[in-house]
Amino acid sequence: MLTEEGWESNIPTLPVTIYAHCMVTVYSTTVMAIGGYQNYQYSGKTFYFTFGEESWTEGPELKNRRWYHSCGKIRRNKESQEMSIIVAGGWDGSSTLSSVEILHEDSNE
């Protein structure tokens, strides 16, 4: 996090080595790391980081392992404030994925 003094580096390290993942803000104080390449394999794992608690916790497993994918946050419908996280595309180690997964931020689905 960037502060007036520079970049803050006292955030706990990730629970696993990871790259080619995506991250999305879930709540104002929580971000989610999704998929990627971990421990020499394609991953379907997710992890939450909550500021204030300063800790990482494991989230729901993706249906498809993927890396080099995209993710974002979308509103479920015009009237609702409920949001979902959309995870799309990427690579599963043998083919390029065209699948899309929806994670509901309030239900850990």
C-alpha positions in Angstrom: 0.0 0.0 0.0 1.3 3.5 -0.9 1.6 5.8 2.1 3.0 9.3 2.4 6.3 7.7 3.5 6.4 5.3 0.5 5.2 1.7 -0.1 4.1 -0.2 3.0 5.7 -3.6 3.2 4.4 -5.1 6.5 1.6 -7.0 4.8 1.9 -10.8 5.5 3.3 -12.8 2.5 0.9 -14.9 0.5 0.3 -18.4 1.9 1.8 -19.9 -1.3 4.1 -18.8 -4.1 1.9 -17.6 -6.9 2.0 -15.9 -10.3 -0.2 -15.4 -13.4 -3.2 -15.0 -11.0 -5.7 -12.2 -10.8 -6.8 -10.1 -7.9 -10.1 -8.3 -7.3 -11.5 -6.1 -4.5 -14.3 -8.0 -2.7 -15.2 -5.4 0.0 -13.6 -2.1 0.9 -11.1 -3.9 3.2 -10.8 -7.3 1.4 -9.1 -8.4 -1.7 -9.1 -11.9 -3.3 -6.3 -13.6 -5.2 -7.7 -16.1 -7.7 -6.1 -19.0 -9.5 -2.6 -18.8 -11.0 0.4 -21.0 -11.0 1.3 -22.4 -7.5 3.9 -25.0 -6.5 4.5 -26.1 -10.1 0.9 -26.6 -11.0 -2.1 -24.7 -12.3 -4.4 -23.7 -9.4 -8.0 -23.3 -8.7 -7.4 -21.9 -5.2 -8.5 -18.6 -4.0 -7.3 -16.5 -1.0 -8.8 -13.5 0.8 -6.7 -10.8 2.4 -8.5 -8.6 4.9 -6.9 -5.3 6.0 -7.3 -4.8 9.7 -7.0 -8.5 10.4 -3.8 -8.5 8.3 -4.2 -12.1 7.4 -4.8 -14.4 4.4 -7.5 -17.0 4.5 -8.3 -19.7 1.9 -11.5 -19.1 -0.2 -13.7 -21.2 -2.4 -12.1 -23.5 -4.9 -12.6 -22.7 -8.6 -14.3 -25.4 -10.8 -11.5 -25.1 -13.3 -7.8 -24.6 -12.5 -6.6 -21.6 -14.5 -3.8 -19.1 -14.9 -3.3 -16.1 -17.1 -7.1 -15.5 -16.8 -9.1 -12.3 -16.1 -11.3 -11.4 -13.2 -13.6 -8.5 -12.3 -16.5 -7.5 -10.1 -20.0 -7.2 -11.5 -23.4 -6.1 -10.1 -25.9 -9.0 -10.1 -28.8 -6.8 -11.4 -29.7 -3.1 -11.8 -31.6 -2.8 -8.5 -29.3 -4.8 -6.2 -26.1 -3.7 -4.5 -25.1 -7.4 -4.4 -21.9 -8.0 -6.4 -20.3 -11.1 -7.9 -16.8 -11.9 -9.0 -16.4 -13.1 -12.6 -13.4 -15.2 -13.6 -12.9 -15.9 -17.3 -10.6 -17.5 -19.8 -7.0 -18.4 -19.1 -5.1 -21.6 -19.5 -5.4 -24.9 -17.7 -2.2 -26.5 -18.7 -3.5 -28.3 -21.8 -5.8 -25.9 -23.5 -7.0 -22.3 -23.6 -10.2 -21.9 -21.6 -13.3 -20.2 -22.8 -15.2 -21.0 -19.6 -16.5 -18.4 -17.1 -17.1 -18.8 -13.4 -19.1 -16.6 -11.1 -18.2 -16.3 -7.4 -20.8 -14.7 -5.2 -19.0 -12.5 -2.7 -21.5 -13.0 0.0 -21.8 -16.8 -0.1 -18.3 -18.2 -0.8 -19.7 -20.1 -3.9 
